[in-house]
């Protein structure tokens, strides 16, 4: 069997990023499948595996557009010179063989963002050179004759690309992210008690967890408003430059004593163990890993219709879905979701729903896709 020389392109490789976790889980699963793994990146954080080949392409440039454009040109030049078997880009760079749309569709995100920003910011977005650059790069890449396949991590993203860019359905491969079900498993009694003690959450209380940085996009305001009207606790894992504003909001809503700001955590597992459900009323999210992690830990999920993870949820079975800004429904769902102690049925259904999303399954799907493209 000939070795596939696979190049994966990601501008900044951060071990804690969602796209990077997809890449590392995929690459770890692919390690023994006749692949030579190459990463083309501008900046690498963390330790690569000994058999991964990391290629730094950092042409510099002042300003965000110059840096992105410079990296795109340098990465393309590098992969053309080295003639890899397949180039899979996680950035909007025309000329790749495979594009993984892990960041979703920029046009779709701007439409959702327009719902929460003032009129003058909408006007600034419309004339922004950066947004115009991203939209142009997105359009050029989706219409590139070299593009053989688009990997989507949700049907929502696939439908968005077809709607905005008229790409034919046979160009897509729907491949969900992977989760380690042994690591992300429901808490036993002792783990739950220890995790709650550390956060000063009463044993009998029902606690929701919110995980994500970029609080406005992920919907923390709506989560706080939903929880404020109930007796639920809220654990917040993540960071945002406007954290104080959200703390002030919790105080004004009278629920600050039931809210725990935990900051960024390398290991989120104990926080899932302390919780009874995940709440993520995100404005737009292709398919956040936190949905898989929470569901695998046996937590039902409350999320929005514009979250790719919503396609894993049947209303009232594995969780609840509504519009990201529908605070009344979020409040109802927050009040309805039971604590694990009281009733674990929804949590068990959630864990069962994601049980097929294993690294081995992801590896098989990717290996099959790569072999198809090369035959």
Protein Blocks (a to p, Z undefined) as FASTA:
>chain_A
ZZdddddddfbacfkbmklmmmmmmmmmmmmnopacddddfbdgdjddfkbccddddebj
edjklmmmmmmmmmmmmmmmnopabdcdfbdcehiabdcfknopfklmmmmmmmmgcfkl
mmmmmmpmklmmmmmmmmmmmmpmklmbdcdfbfklmmmmmmmnopafklpccddddddf
klmccddfklmmmmmmmnopafkbccdddedehjllnommmmmmmmmmmmbdcddedddf
klmmmmmmmmmnopmmmpccebjafblmlmmmmpmbdcdddfbdfbafklmmmmmnopac
dddfklfklmmpcghilmccddfklmklmmmmmmmpccfklomklmmmmmmmmmmmcfkl
mmmmmmmmmmmmmZZ
